[in-house]
Amino acid sequence: MPDDARQNYRLRLGPVVSNLLDTLAEPTPVALDAEVKKLLAGREQLTVLEQKGAEDTARLRRFMQQHAEMAEALSATSDSVSKLTDMMDHRTREMVTIFLHVSSLVGSRYAEGEELAHIHRRFKELNSDLETQIDRLLSQVREQKQTRETKVAQVTARAEEERLTLPERNAETGIPEIPQQRRGGVER
């Protein structure tokens, strides 16, 4: 193309398009049209990829929320088990103290009827209190386990639904599914 014609194109088309025309192997209007069509198709594909990226971001947020729900359920159960163990440990120490006291009283033969009856009553109270607390906490642990299992089942169902609908969404948008790369290391 002569220099005068290039100047004309540069004035009519603007610097961006004329620079594009200069980079083409064959600087003709037909080649320019083909390049513009290719760029527009790339732009449309970029728009589709941006939409898919937004959907993936939303999906990631949902997965993070599901993860938080599962962690919360596990944490609640863990706290209950810790409370139960602490309470049992405390009560065990208290019972050991009473047994030592009873043992020393019986061993030294200072135990009189009223004092022995008092120790026996206290032992029964502690035993009853311990059984009540253990039953209550075990019930609470069972309820939390049931709640946790329900939450985990719901989260798993939502994740499975997401996994099953992902190929359908990709097919609708025309984006081929990218195979997952295997992670390095040992598979569990």
C-alpha positions as CSV (number, residue, x, y, z in Angstrom):
1,M,0.0,0.0,0.0
2,P,1.5,3.4,-0.9
3,D,2.3,5.9,1.8
4,D,-0.4,8.3,0.7
5,A,-3.0,5.6,1.0
6,R,-1.7,4.7,4.5
7,Q,-2.0,8.4,5.6
8,N,-5.6,8.4,4.3
9,Y,-6.4,5.3,6.2
10,R,-4.7,6.6,9.3
11,L,-6.9,9.8,9.1
12,R,-10.1,7.9,8.5
13,L,-9.7,4.9,10.8
14,G,-7.8,6.4,13.6
15,P,-4.4,5.3,15.1
16,V,-5.6,2.1,16.8
17,V,-7.2,0.6,13.7
18,S,-4.5,1.8,11.4
19,N,-1.8,0.2,13.6
20,L,-3.8,-3.0,13.5
21,L,-3.9,-2.7,9.7
22,D,-0.1,-2.3,9.7
23,T,0.4,-5.5,11.7
24,L,-1.7,-7.6,9.3
25,A,0.1,-9.8,6.7
26,E,-2.2,-8.5,4.0
27,P,-3.3,-4.9,4.7
28,T,-6.7,-5.0,2.9
29,P,-10.2,-4.1,4.1
30,V,-11.2,-7.7,3.9
31,A,-8.3,-8.8,6.2
32,L,-9.2,-5.9,8.5
33,D,-12.8,-7.0,8.7
34,A,-11.7,-10.6,9.4
35,E,-9.4,-9.4,12.2
36,V,-12.2,-7.2,13.7
37,K,-14.6,-10.1,13.6
38,K,-11.9,-12.2,15.4
39,L,-11.5,-9.5,18.0
40,L,-15.2,-9.2,18.5
41,A,-15.6,-13.0,18.9
42,G,-12.7,-12.9,21.4
43,R,-14.5,-10.1,23.3
44,E,-17.7,-12.1,23.4
45,Q,-15.8,-15.1,24.7
46,L,-14.1,-12.9,27.3
47,T,-17.6,-11.7,28.4
48,V,-18.7,-15.3,28.8
49,L,-15.5,-16.2,30.7
50,E,-16.1,-13.1,33.0
51,Q,-19.6,-14.3,33.7
52,K,-18.3,-17.8,34.4
53,G,-15.7,-16.3,36.7
54,A,-18.4,-14.4,38.6
55,E,-20.4,-17.6,38.9
56,D,-17.3,-19.5,40.1
57,T,-16.7,-16.7,42.7
58,A,-20.3,-17.1,44.0
59,R,-19.9,-20.9,44.1
60,L,-16.7,-20.4,46.0
61,R,-18.4,-18.2,48.5
62,R,-21.1,-20.8,49.0
63,F,-18.5,-23.5,49.5
64,M,-16.8,-21.3,52.1
65,Q,-20.1,-20.8,53.9
66,Q,-20.7,-24.5,53.8
67,H,-17.3,-25.1,55.2
68,A,-17.9,-22.6,58.0
69,E,-21.2,-24.3,58.9
70,M,-19.5,-27.7,59.1
71,A,-16.7,-26.2,61.2
72,E,-19.3,-24.6,63.5
73,A,-21.2,-27.9,64.0
74,L,-18.0,-29.8,64.7
75,S,-16.8,-27.1,67.1
76,A,-20.1,-27.2,69.1
77,T,-19.8,-30.9,69.5
78,S,-16.2,-30.6,70.5
79,D,-17.1,-28.0,73.2
80,S,-19.8,-30.2,74.6
81,V,-17.4,-33.2,74.9
82,S,-14.8,-31.0,76.5
83,K,-17.3,-29.7,79.1
84,L,-18.4,-33.3,79.8
85,T,-14.9,-34.5,80.3
86,D,-14.0,-31.5,82.5
87,M,-17.1,-32.1,84.6
88,M,-16.4,-35.8,85.0
89,D,-12.8,-35.1,85.9
90,H,-13.9,-32.6,88.6
91,R,-16.5,-35.0,90.0
92,T,-14.0,-37.8,90.0
93,R,-11.5,-35.8,92.0
94,E,-14.3,-34.8,94.5
95,M,-15.3,-38.5,94.9
96,V,-11.7,-39.5,95.4
97,T,-11.4,-36.9,98.2
98,I,-14.6,-38.2,99.9
99,F,-13.3,-41.8,99.6
100,L,-10.0,-40.8,101.2
101,H,-11.9,-39.0,104.0
102,V,-14.2,-42.0,104.6
103,S,-11.2,-44.3,104.5
104,S,-9.3,-42.2,107.0
105,L,-12.4,-42.0,109.3
106,V,-13.1,-45.7,109.1
107,G,-9.4,-46.5,109.5
108,S,-9.0,-44.3,112.6
109,R,-12.4,-45.4,114.0
110,Y,-13.5,-41.9,114.7
111,A,-16.5,-42.2,112.5
112,E,-19.6,-41.9,114.5
113,G,-23.1,-42.5,113.3
114,E,-24.0,-38.9,112.4
115,E,-20.8,-38.1,110.7
116,L,-20.9,-41.3,108.7
117,A,-24.5,-40.7,107.7
118,H,-23.5,-37.2,106.6
119,I,-20.7,-38.5,104.5
120,H,-23.0,-41.2,103.1
121,R,-25.6,-38.6,102.2
122,R,-23.0,-36.3,100.5
123,F,-21.7,-39.3,98.5
124,K,-25.3,-40.1,97.3
125,E,-25.8,-36.4,96.4
126,L,-22.6,-36.3,94.4
127,N,-23.4,-39.6,92.7
128,S,-26.9,-38.4,91.8
129,D,-25.7,-35.0,90.7
130,L,-23.0,-36.7,88.6
131,E,-25.5,-39.0,86.9
132,T,-27.9,-36.1,86.2
133,Q,-25.2,-34.0,84.7
134,I,-23.8,-36.9,82.6
135,D,-27.3,-37.7,81.3
136,R,-27.9,-34.1,80.5
137,L,-24.6,-33.6,78.7
138,L,-24.9,-36.9,76.9
139,S,-28.3,-35.9,75.7
140,Q,-26.9,-32.5,74.5
141,V,-24.0,-34.3,72.7
142,R,-26.5,-36.6,71.0
143,E,-28.6,-33.6,69.9
144,Q,-25.6,-31.8,68.6
145,K,-24.4,-34.9,66.8
146,Q,-27.8,-35.2,65.2
147,T,-27.7,-31.5,64.3
148,R,-24.2,-31.8,62.9
149,E,-25.1,-34.8,60.9
150,T,-28.1,-33.0,59.5
151,K,-26.0,-29.9,58.6
152,V,-23.3,-32.1,57.0
153,A,-25.9,-33.9,55.0
154,Q,-27.4,-30.6,53.8
155,V,-24.0,-29.2,52.9
156,T,-23.1,-32.4,51.1
157,A,-26.3,-32.4,49.2
158,R,-25.8,-28.8,48.1
159,A,-22.2,-29.5,47.1
160,E,-23.4,-32.6,45.1
161,E,-26.1,-30.5,43.4
162,E,-23.5,-27.9,42.5
163,R,-21.2,-30.6,41.1
164,L,-24.0,-32.1,39.0
165,T,-25.2,-28.8,37.6
166,L,-21.7,-27.5,36.7
167,P,-21.4,-29.4,33.4
168,E,-24.9,-28.3,32.4
169,R,-24.0,-24.7,33.0
170,N,-20.8,-25.0,31.1
171,A,-22.7,-26.6,28.2
172,E,-25.2,-23.7,28.1
173,T,-22.4,-21.1,28.0
174,G,-20.5,-23.0,25.4
175,I,-17.4,-23.3,27.5
176,P,-15.7,-26.7,27.5
177,E,-15.1,-28.2,30.8
178,I,-11.5,-28.0,31.9
179,P,-10.2,-31.3,33.2
180,Q,-9.0,-31.1,36.8
181,Q,-5.3,-31.4,37.2
182,R,-4.1,-34.0,39.6
183,R,-2.3,-32.8,42.6
184,G,1.2,-33.8,43.3
185,G,1.9,-36.0,46.3
186,V,0.2,-39.0,47.7
187,E,-3.5,-39.6,47.1
188,R,-5.5,-40.4,50.3
